[in-house]
Amino acid sequence: MSLDVEAIRKEFPILERRLPNGKLLVYFDNAATSQKPQCVIDAMSDYYSEYNSNAHRANHTLADEATSALEGARSSISSYFGTSPEQMIYTSGATEAINLVAYGWARENLGDNDVVVLTEMEHHADIVPWQQLSKDKGVEIRYVPIDTASFTLDMEAFEIASKGASLVCVVHTSNVLGIRNPIEEIVEISHSNGARVLLDCAQGAPHERIHFDKSRVDFVAVSAHKMGGPTGIGCLLVRKDAMEQMGPFMTGGSMIKTVSTDGSTFQEGHAMFETGTPRIAEAIGWGAAVEWLDQFDMSELHSHVNGIASWTADRISQIDGITVYGDPSRSDSSGAVSFLHDSIQSQDLALLLDEGGFAVRTGHHCAQPLMDALGVPSTNRASFWIYNTMEEAESFVKHLEYVVDRFSHNL
């Protein structure tokens, strides 16, 4: 059974928008953030309209309803990711989730005799916290290179780098290349070497069903806004034994048991890490998003997205001057097509594409070490999701051909 993409599109009001120049929006920037179905917008609006109140704070009706909705969303989200609510910590997104591991676990357990393994394809959010840890605690950082011919992780180098490591941090799916790393093999090798594993699933979760408990990964960082949910919320999924080794990251209200002038005691489990007023509306919106997404077969979603990306990459690679980075024809590629023209600067090309109504990402994609490995300062990136169509891709290719042809004739 194939996806009914036209019916799906009707659930996303923004896809009917026309830009100031009159062009109908064609949204190809899904790896940066996805659009939101009406049910997510409605769920958040209903909270603010009907029962806006702080959660876990009072015994009146609105507070009870807000608390029930917040924790109901936690149950829905954790179940979607194949784990229990106790193993899920609300964060502001994948960036905070990774920092929570760096500050809440690594600073409690690692020192100058420890090694953290990263890869060249990590997002800055999974590089900078470890660089700071290295400065503060003397931890050694090892970087695993990519094979620039296949755009895949060098697994021989990974096996060498992971020996003696205490923590391995790896992106599930590259936000630049769209390539899924061999997570199962990485976990097996890492655990055999006694290392815990942190998985950045910001790009993986919109395209593949992540089952946390079955994965045997120790930490998983997720952002809601790339999978149909709102901005400003995500989570860290944590194995029970790892959570027991963690200390507080931020302190203040909610995460305490007692406070006196002599000192404080803290809550246990996920409550220790959720400080201050919860992200109530955002959690409710994310809960609605995973319930919406749960109706689809993710293998069908992946096949749909991968088909568009593979076709697009093949077509644009035939345009004079265009180079595609990555291999969207791979079955494990997830809808990102990064490309660069040899004469048109990426910023200029993005503006010319926007003239046609096409929203694409431009820049280093918060992955400068990967740009360095590829030998380019930046790329353009078209990234696809469930509501995109082959017709949109065909019109994109035609407009890109027109732009390149017009540019070449103006030289």
C-alpha positions in Angstrom: 0.0 0.0 0.0 1.5 3.3 -1.1 1.2 6.6 0.7 -1.7 8.9 -0.2 0.6 11.9 -0.6 -2.1 14.2 -1.9 -4.3 13.5 1.2 -1.3 14.0 3.5 -0.5 17.3 1.9 -4.0 18.6 2.8 -3.1 18.2 6.4 -0.3 20.8 6.1 -1.8 24.3 5.7 1.6 25.9 4.9 1.9 24.0 1.7 -0.8 26.1 0.2 1.2 29.3 0.8 2.3 31.5 -2.1 5.5 33.5 -1.7 5.6 37.3 -2.1 6.5 36.8 -5.8 3.4 34.7 -6.3 5.1 31.4 -6.6 3.6 28.4 -4.7 5.9 27.2 -1.9 7.9 24.1 -2.6 9.4 23.2 0.7 12.7 21.2 0.3 14.3 22.1 3.7 13.0 19.3 5.8 16.4 18.3 7.2 16.4 21.7 8.9 12.8 21.5 10.1 9.7 19.8 8.9 6.3 21.4 8.4 3.5 20.7 11.0 0.2 18.9 10.3 -2.9 20.7 11.4 -3.4 18.2 14.3 -0.2 19.4 15.9 -1.2 23.1 15.5 -4.6 22.4 16.9 -3.3 20.4 19.9 -1.1 23.3 21.0 -3.8 25.9 20.3 -6.3 23.9 22.4 -3.9 23.9 25.3 -3.5 27.7 25.3 -7.2 28.2 24.6 -8.7 25.7 27.0 -6.5 24.6 29.9 -3.3 26.8 29.9 -1.7 26.3 33.3 1.6 25.2 34.8 2.0 21.4 35.3 3.0 19.6 38.5 2.3 22.8 40.5 -1.3 23.0 41.8 -4.5 21.0 42.5 -6.9 23.1 40.5 -8.7 21.8 37.3 -6.5 23.5 34.8 -3.3 22.4 36.5 -4.5 18.8 36.6 -5.4 18.9 32.9 -2.1 20.4 32.0 -0.2 17.8 34.0 -2.2 15.0 32.5 -1.5 16.2 29.0 2.2 16.7 29.7 2.6 13.2 31.1 0.3 11.7 28.5 2.5 13.1 25.8 5.5 11.6 27.5 3.8 8.2 27.4 3.0 8.5 23.7 6.5 9.7 22.8 8.4 7.1 24.8 6.1 4.4 23.5 6.7 5.6 19.9 10.5 5.2 20.6 10.1 1.8 22.1 10.8 2.5 25.7 9.2 3.5 29.0 8.4 7.0 30.2 10.9 6.6 33.0 13.7 6.4 30.4 12.8 9.7 28.7 14.0 13.2 29.7 12.3 16.2 28.0 14.9 18.6 26.6 14.7 21.7 24.3 15.9 19.5 21.4 18.8 17.2 20.3 21.4 19.8 21.1 20.4 20.1 24.8 20.1 16.3 24.9 23.7 15.9 23.8 24.8 18.6 26.2 22.9 16.8 29.0 25.1 13.7 28.3 28.2 15.8 28.3 27.4 17.6 31.5 25.2 15.2 33.4 27.0 11.9 32.6 30.5 12.6 31.2 31.6 15.1 33.7 30.5 12.7 36.5 32.3 9.7 35.0 35.1 10.7 32.7 38.6 12.2 33.3 42.0 12.6 31.7 42.4 8.9 31.1 39.3 8.6 29.1 38.6 8.7 25.3 35.5 10.0 23.5 35.1 8.9 19.8 33.4 11.2 17.3 33.1 11.1 13.5 33.9 13.7 10.9 30.2 13.8 9.9 28.9 14.9 13.3 26.7 18.0 13.6 28.5 20.8 15.7 26.1 19.9 18.5 27.9 16.6 18.8 31.4 18.1 18.6 31.6 21.3 20.6 30.3 19.8 23.9 33.1 17.2 23.8 35.7 19.8 22.9 34.7 21.7 26.0 34.8 18.5 28.0 38.3 17.9 26.7 39.4 21.4 27.9 37.8 21.0 31.3 38.5 17.4 32.1 41.4 16.4 29.8 39.4 13.8 27.9 41.0 12.7 24.7 38.9 13.1 21.5 39.4 10.8 18.5 37.8 11.6 15.1 36.8 8.8 12.7 37.2 9.9 9.1 34.8 9.3 6.2 35.7 7.6 3.0 35.2 10.5 0.6 34.8 8.1 -2.4 31.8 6.4 -0.9 30.7 9.1 1.5 30.5 6.5 4.3 32.2 6.1 7.6 35.6 4.4 7.6 34.7 1.4 9.7 38.3 0.1 9.8 39.3 3.4 11.3 36.4 3.3 13.7 37.4 -0.1 15.0 40.9 1.2 15.8 39.6 4.5 17.3 37.1 2.8 19.6 39.6 0.6 21.3 40.0 1.9 24.9 37.1 4.4 24.4 34.7 5.2 27.2 32.1 6.9 25.0 31.3 6.7 21.3 29.2 9.6 19.8 27.8 9.0 16.3 25.1 10.5 14.1 22.5 8.1 13.0 22.0 9.8 9.6 24.2 12.6 8.3 22.3 15.9 7.8 24.6 16.7 4.9 25.0 13.4 3.1 21.7 11.7 4.1 23.6 8.5 4.7 22.7 6.2 7.6 25.6 4.9 9.6 25.9 1.2 10.4 24.5 1.7 13.9 24.1 -1.9 14.8 27.8 -2.7 14.0 28.9 0.5 15.8 27.0 -0.5 18.9 28.4 -4.0 18.8 32.0 -2.9 18.4 31.6 -0.1 21.0 30.1 -2.3 23.7 32.7 -5.0 23.1 35.3 -2.4 23.9 33.5 -1.3 27.1 32.2 2.0 25.7 28.8 3.6 26.0 27.1 4.9 22.9 25.4 8.2 22.3 23.3 8.3 19.1 22.2 11.6 17.5 18.9 10.7 15.9 17.8 14.2 14.9 17.9 13.2 11.3 17.1 9.5 11.7 13.8 9.7 13.6 11.8 11.4 10.8 12.7 8.5 8.4 13.1 5.4 10.5 11.3 4.0 13.6 13.8 4.1 16.4 13.3 1.4 19.0 15.4 2.5 21.9 15.3 -0.6 24.1 16.0 -3.0 21.2 18.9 -0.9 19.9 20.9 -1.4 23.1 22.2 2.2 22.6 22.9 4.0 25.9 21.8 7.5 25.0 19.6 8.7 22.1 19.1 12.4 21.3 16.0 13.4 19.3 14.4 16.7 18.2 10.6 17.0 17.7 10.7 19.7 15.0 12.2 17.5 12.3 9.4 14.9 12.6 6.3 17.0 12.4 6.4 18.3 15.9 7.0 21.8 17.2 10.3 23.6 17.8 11.7 24.0 21.3 11.4 20.4 22.5 13.2 17.1 22.2 14.3 14.3 24.5 17.1 12.2 25.7 16.4 8.5 26.0 18.7 6.9 28.6 19.3 3.4 29.7 18.5 2.9 33.3 22.0 2.0 34.4 23.4 5.0 32.6 20.8 7.4 34.2 21.8 6.1 37.6 25.4 7.4 36.9 24.2 10.9 36.0 24.2 14.1 38.1 22.1 17.2 37.6 22.7 19.4 34.5 20.6 22.4 35.4 19.3 23.2 38.9 16.3 25.1 40.2 12.6 24.4 40.6 10.9 21.0 40.0 14.1 18.9 40.1 14.5 19.2 43.8 13.2 17.3 46.7 14.1 19.7 49.5 15.9 23.1 49.7 17.2 24.7 52.9 19.8 27.2 53.7 22.1 24.2 54.4 21.7 22.6 51.0 19.4 20.7 48.7 18.4 17.2 47.7 17.3 16.2 44.2 14.6 14.1 42.6 15.5 10.8 41.1 15.3 9.5 37.5 14.2 11.8 34.7 12.7 14.3 37.2 16.2 15.3 38.2 16.9 16.7 34.7 13.7 18.6 34.0 14.2 21.9 35.7 11.7 24.8 35.9 8.4 25.2 34.0 8.0 22.3 31.6 7.6 22.7 27.9 3.9 21.9 28.2 2.5 23.1 24.9 5.5 21.8 23.0 5.2 18.4 24.6 1.5 18.2 23.8 2.3 19.2 20.2 5.0 16.5 19.9 2.7 13.9 21.4 0.1 14.8 18.7 2.9 14.5 16.0 4.0 11.0 17.0 0.4 9.8 17.2 -0.1 11.3 13.7 3.2 9.7 12.4 2.4 6.4 14.0 -0.4 5.8 11.4 2.2 5.3 8.6 4.4 2.5 7.7 7.9 4.0 8.1 9.3 1.7 5.4 6.8 3.1 3.0 7.6 6.7 4.0 11.3 5.9 3.6 10.8 4.4 0.2 8.7 7.4 -1.0 11.3 9.9 0.2 14.3 7.9 -1.0 12.8 7.5 -4.4 12.4 11.3 -4.8 15.9 12.0 -3.5 17.5 9.3 -5.7 15.8 10.6 -8.9 16.6 14.2 -8.1 20.2 13.5 -7.4 20.6 11.5 -10.6 19.0 14.3 -12.7 20.8 17.2 -11.2 24.2 15.4 -11.4 23.7 15.5 -15.2 23.5 19.4 -15.2 26.8 21.0 -16.3 28.8 22.2 -13.3 26.7 20.4 -10.6 28.4 18.0 -8.2 26.3 15.9 -5.8 27.8 15.0 -2.4 26.6 11.7 -1.0 24.8 8.8 -2.6 21.0 9.2 -2.4 20.6 6.0 -4.6 21.6 4.0 -1.5 18.7 2.2 0.1 19.7 3.6 3.5 19.9 7.2 2.3 17.3 9.5 3.9 16.2 12.2 1.6 19.0 14.8 1.7 20.6 15.8 -1.6 23.6 18.1 -1.1 25.1 19.7 -4.3 27.2 22.5 -5.5 27.8 24.3 -8.7 31.4 25.0 -9.7 30.7 28.6 -10.7 27.6 29.8 -8.9 28.1 30.5 -5.2 25.8 28.5 -3.0 24.2 31.6 -1.5 23.4 33.0 -4.9 22.1 29.7 -6.1 19.8 29.5 -3.1 18.3 32.9 -3.9 17.8 32.0 -7.6 16.0 28.8 -6.5 13.9 30.8 -4.1 12.8 32.9 -7.0 11.1 29.8 -8.3 9.5 29.1 -5.0 12.0 26.4 -3.9 13.1 26.5 -0.3 16.5 24.8 0.2 19.2 25.0 2.8 22.5 26.7 2.1 25.8 26.8 4.0 28.0 24.4 6.0 24.9 22.8 7.7 26.6 23.0 11.1 29.0 20.4 9.9 32.3 22.3 9.1 34.6 19.3 9.8 32.6 17.3 7.1 32.8 20.3 4.7 36.6 20.3 5.3 36.7 16.5 4.5 34.7 17.1 1.3 37.0 20.0 0.4 34.2 22.6 0.0 33.1 25.6 2.1 29.4 24.9 1.8 26.7 23.2 -0.3 23.1 23.6 -1.3 20.8 21.0 0.1 17.4 19.8 -1.0 15.8 17.5 1.6 12.5 15.7 1.2 9.8 14.3 3.5 6.5 12.6 3.5 4.5 15.4 1.8 6.9 16.0 -1.1 6.0 14.8 -4.6 7.8 13.8 -7.8 6.0 16.6 -9.5 7.7 19.0 -7.1 11.1 17.4 -7.8 10.6 17.6 -11.6 9.8 21.3 -11.4 12.8 21.8 -9.2 15.1 20.1 -11.7 13.7 22.2 -14.5 14.2 25.4 -12.6 17.7 24.5 -11.6 18.5 23.7 -15.3 17.0 27.1 -16.2 19.1 28.9 -13.6 22.3 27.2 -14.7 21.6 27.8 -18.3 20.8 31.5 -17.7 23.9 31.9 -15.7 26.2 30.3 -18.2 24.8 32.5 -21.0 25.6 35.6 -18.9 29.2 34.7 -18.5 
